[in-house]
Amino acid sequence: MKNLNTFLIGSLLLSFGLFSDGFTQITRLDAKVEAIMFGKVFKYVKTIKPANVNILVVYDKLGEKPNKIIAAFKKEKYQTTSTEKSELKSVISNFNVIYLVPGVNISDEIELFKKNKVLVISGDPGLVSSGTAGIAVASENKKPVIYLNLKSLTATGHDVSFELINLSKVYK
């Protein structure tokens, strides 16, 4: 009987929204918001000078060319260009920031990122949790969130301020 009462109370609380169900809804931010947020984040990356950011947007051949994020970064006054992931090795040395389009499968290039000391960013927090990217921005329950992978950042020669760490969801 006690378990039945607990179940009924829990069901009522859930139906009235008074009890968290533990699910977090993570979605992509609009490209304009992503670019603005990364602009703010760059100020807290000790190894990048915001005025010298040169972004390479990497996408998958099968995916759509990421015109919205490219335009958004350009609007924020960042030098930005794009390439298919198959061309990454031939052009990476010309950039200090790599933006990985969500969905691009690039885990086999982590050593290339380390060798070239590029800051790897994305709009996909899964790339941060997997260690492929160092920084991501996304929306959790309709609120913008910054994600950091400290191990990935260190491996590519980057350091962030304590303030940014305190504002972010951190993976070690």
C-alpha positions in Angstrom: 0.0 0.0 0.0 2.9 2.4 0.9 4.4 1.8 -2.6 1.1 2.5 -4.3 0.7 5.8 -2.4 4.3 6.9 -3.3 3.6 6.0 -6.9 0.3 8.1 -6.9 2.0 11.1 -5.3 4.9 10.9 -7.7 2.5 10.7 -10.6 0.5 13.7 -9.4 3.7 15.8 -8.9 4.9 14.9 -12.4 1.6 15.7 -14.0 1.6 19.1 -12.2 5.2 19.8 -13.0 6.2 20.0 -9.3 8.7 17.2 -9.5 11.7 17.1 -11.9 11.7 14.0 -14.1 15.5 14.2 -14.5 15.4 14.6 -18.2 17.4 17.4 -19.8 16.5 18.6 -23.2 19.7 19.6 -25.1 19.2 21.4 -28.5 21.4 23.4 -30.8 21.4 27.1 -30.5 20.6 29.4 -33.5 23.8 30.0 -35.5 23.8 33.7 -34.6 23.6 33.0 -30.9 26.3 30.4 -31.2 28.7 32.9 -32.9 27.9 35.5 -30.3 28.5 33.1 -27.4 31.8 31.8 -28.9 32.8 35.5 -29.2 32.3 35.9 -25.5 34.0 32.5 -24.7 37.1 33.5 -26.8 37.8 36.3 -24.3 38.3 33.7 -21.6 40.6 31.4 -23.5 44.1 32.5 -22.4 45.8 31.1 -25.5 43.7 32.8 -28.1 43.5 36.5 -28.9 39.9 37.3 -30.0 41.2 39.8 -32.6 43.3 37.1 -34.2 40.7 34.3 -34.4 40.7 32.5 -37.8 38.0 29.8 -37.9 37.8 26.8 -40.1 34.3 25.2 -40.2 34.6 21.5 -40.9 31.7 19.6 -42.3 31.0 16.1 -43.6 30.8 15.6 -47.4 27.4 13.9 -46.9 26.0 16.8 -44.9 24.8 20.2 -45.9 27.4 23.1 -46.2 27.1 25.1 -43.0 26.3 28.5 -44.5 24.4 29.8 -41.5 27.3 29.4 -39.0 29.8 30.7 -41.5 27.8 33.8 -42.0 27.2 34.2 -38.3 31.0 34.1 -37.5 31.7 36.5 -40.3 29.1 38.9 -38.9 30.9 38.8 -35.6 34.0 39.9 -37.6 35.9 36.5 -37.5 37.8 35.3 -40.5 35.9 32.2 -41.4 36.0 29.7 -44.2 34.9 26.0 -44.5 36.2 22.7 -45.8 35.0 19.2 -46.0 36.6 16.9 -43.5 38.5 15.1 -46.2 40.5 18.3 -46.9 41.2 19.1 -43.3 44.8 17.8 -43.2 45.9 20.0 -46.1 44.5 23.3 -44.7 44.5 23.0 -40.9 47.8 24.8 -40.4 46.3 28.1 -41.6 43.8 28.2 -38.7 43.8 28.6 -34.9 40.2 27.6 -34.3 38.3 24.6 -35.8 34.5 24.6 -35.6 33.1 21.1 -36.0 29.6 21.0 -37.5 27.3 18.9 -35.3 27.2 15.4 -36.7 30.6 15.4 -38.4 32.5 12.2 -37.6 36.0 13.4 -36.9 37.3 11.4 -33.9 40.1 10.0 -36.1 41.6 13.5 -36.4 42.2 14.2 -32.7 46.0 13.8 -33.1 46.0 16.3 -35.9 44.3 18.8 -33.6 46.9 18.2 -30.9 49.8 18.5 -33.4 48.5 21.8 -34.8 47.5 23.3 -31.4 44.1 24.3 -32.7 41.2 25.2 -30.4 38.4 22.8 -31.4 34.8 24.1 -30.8 31.3 22.9 -31.8 27.6 23.4 -31.3 27.4 19.7 -30.3 28.1 19.0 -26.5 28.5 15.3 -27.4 31.8 16.2 -29.1 33.0 17.7 -25.9 32.0 14.8 -23.7 33.7 12.4 -26.1 36.9 14.5 -26.0 36.9 15.5 -29.7 36.2 19.2 -29.0 37.4 21.3 -26.2 34.4 23.8 -26.1 30.8 23.6 -27.2 27.7 25.8 -26.7 24.2 24.5 -26.8 20.8 25.0 -25.1 19.7 23.0 -22.1 16.1 23.3 -21.3 16.0 26.5 -23.4 19.0 28.1 -21.6 22.4 28.6 -23.3 25.1 26.4 -21.7 28.9 26.3 -22.3 30.6 22.9 -22.2 34.4 22.4 -21.6 36.6 19.4 -21.8 39.7 20.4 -19.8 41.7 17.3 -21.0 41.0 18.1 -24.6 41.9 21.8 -24.1 45.2 20.9 -22.4 46.0 18.3 -25.1 45.7 21.0 -27.8 47.7 23.5 -25.8 44.9 25.7 -24.6 44.1 27.1 -21.2 40.9 28.8 -20.1 40.2 31.2 -17.2 38.8 30.1 -13.9 35.8 32.3 -14.6 34.9 30.3 -17.7 35.3 27.1 -15.8 32.9 28.3 -13.2 30.3 29.3 -15.8 30.5 26.0 -17.7 29.7 22.3 -17.5 33.1 20.7 -17.2 34.4 17.3 -18.4 37.8 16.3 -17.1 
